[in-house]
């Protein structure tokens, strides 16, 4: 569960055991499930019981390992894996290898999902791609905000938008982005070589700390119904 991606059948079998326990079924006399499993796995605020979908829960654990590969580079096991598979960048585009262990294959399969949910804390700007990476979380990648008549490659560096006196070149930025985007950029300190190295953080936590709970919610969110206040009242009723 925590070191490899389980086959869907295994996850379904585990969920089957949980369902039989909930409905009091015992072989060879199975009982009919009164509510479908997807409804039971909804959060309590959406009318479910808050039980976990095993497949999504499994992926959340793998994301924790992937996140450690990016953020815990001083840890011995992370150092060994990064050396073994030749990771030079903090957050490579891909970590897939032709020959690897089941652990690394699981990490590689979750890598795109990890990248989509990380943002950069800008330091010296050496590890961050100006257009492709997310370093202003509210905007996402700046490539999505280029003016319609501008065609650019993905090789732009921070230095190209910084003046000689170390400030943002607002005039040049305005050639490629709307004023709203330029204002967001101007609100961030310009990177310099004297700053600390760039680092990544988890976008779905106010303290930017990764947790299995927030990762599971991120994976499952599209499958959940909207929260409804009525359910909070129902769950707090003093009834047998």
Buried (B, 14 or more C-beta within 10 A) or exposed (E): BEEBBBEEEBBEEBBEEBBBEBEEBEEEEEEEEEEEBEEBBBBBBBBBEEBBBBBBBBBBBBBBBBBBBBBEBEEEEBEEBBEEBEBEEBBBEEBBEEEBBEBBBBBBBBBEBBBEBBBBEBBBBEBBBBBEBBBBEEBBBBBEBBEEEEEEEEEBBBEEBBEEEEEBBBEBBEEBBEEEBBEBBEEEEBBEEEBEEBBBBBBBBEEBEBBBEBBBBBBBEEEBBEBEEEBEEEEEEEEE
